[in-house]
Amino acid sequence: MDRIRVKICGITNFDDARVALESGADFLGFILYPKSLRYIPPEKIREVRLAIDDWMASTRMVSPQSSRSPQFVGVFVNESAERVAEILPFAGLDYAQLHGDESPDFLQQLTGQAFKAIRPVDAEDAQDAAARFATDSLDSGPQLFIDAWDPNEYGGTGKKADWHLAAALAQTYPRLMLAGGLTPANVAQAIRTVRPWAVDVSSGVEAEPGRKDHAAVRAFISAARS
């Protein structure tokens, strides 16, 4: 199995971003959904990204434990494709993670810039959603993102995704990113069960919504790589 990639999501400030990158995170995620407790506006993301660039230049850092430079993801929910395409370069983001009710046509409008998060109800729903949304257009990003089902929320619930559904998808879609209820305590087992390309965590490494527990961030990445 290739080296697991790790995404630390729900970043709202430079200190949390720095700790995640120092610990070996491959992706940082920023929530651009105003109803989220982890919302960060594009202008603030831009500030954080500039601070990251300055810090990386001053420390000559690429990415610890990796020869790859980190990548930055904006998480959008039911935003217009035009607005997403506008925000990405302004905020210094590499990819858009589409976490709402976007259609396959919407994803195609952002070819090479976006991937889709799915929250399947069952195995049939998982296979159908994957067939419609999995993309090969990203050179180094996910084909598909799988999160836990919730009838009322778009994500960030802390609920655990169905690992068996995810494992079935990972056999067909080798660049699957797994999210949903992951923590330092269960991420190693999740990786053994699902064998994803990457794992994503937000609430599982928080001191409170929008602020990371730095020890938990380090422990999560260490456990994922163990």
Beta strands, then each sheet from edge to edge (+ up, - down):
strand 1: 5-8
strand 2: 27-31
strand 3: 71-76
strand 4: 95-98
strand 5: 114-118
strand 6: 144-146
strand 7: 176-178
strand 8: 198-201
strand 9: 206-208
strand 10: 211-212
sheet 1: 1+ 2+ 3+ 4+ 5+ 6+ 7+ 8+ 1+
sheet 2: 9+ 10-
end
